[in-house]
Amino acid sequence: MRAVVVAGSDITGVLDTTLLETADLLVAVDAGADALAAVGAVPSLLVGDFDSISSQTRAVLQEQGVEIVLLPVAKDVTDTEAALRLVVERGADDIVVLGALGGPRLDHLMGNLLLLTSDWLADRSVRLIDDRHEAFLARGEAVLAGNGGDIVSLLPLTGDVADVSTEGLLYPLKGETLRGSATRGLSNTMTGSEARVTHGDGLLLVIHYRGR
């Protein structure tokens, strides 16, 4: 089951409605509901402590009978983590998160990237997406679809990542170790419409940038 979660970070541009339409479960996290309202989309579920959603959007969703999960302001998880835990509990194994890679909070960005390493997400496909990036864990093997010139960065999240090999990137890796204390994996480039990454032990973050 695919869940599309629209988180509350600033979203540049307009949400891709074709992506929203692929959701079996569409979830708004706090101000993410305003981004959905801007394109006329109604979530199945609204989650948050409601410190950033507009009062108008909240009232409209209540009138429409949207399921609402109200979280306390003082809590040990972010609204986004709470929403991810809920969609996992409801059976989602393919999760796309929008509005989780941007400003204005660098701490939220880092927190969302580190969430990808959670044990309870280990057997799920989770991608964080905005209008220029996608970020996800390779989980041993990953295939990227894009265009020649797209930038791909490979970042170890567990110290070193062993036996990294790539295909379809300008600067190939062939069974090499990427060190967590170095920047060798940054700013590689796709040579065509597809690239492939495989690796051994360790957690490898893939960031695909389509900004050009």
Secondary structure, 3 states (H helix, E strand, C coil): CEEEEECCCCCCCCCCHHHHCCCCEEEEECCHHHHHHHCCCCCCEEEECCCCCCHHHHHHHHHCCCEEEECCCCCCCCHHHHHHHHHHHCCCCEEEEECCCCCCCHHHHHHHHHHCCCHHHCCCEEEEECCCEEEEECCCEEEEECCCCCEEEEEECCCCEEEEEEECECCCCCCEEECCCCCCCCCEEECCCEEEEECCCCCEEEEEECCC
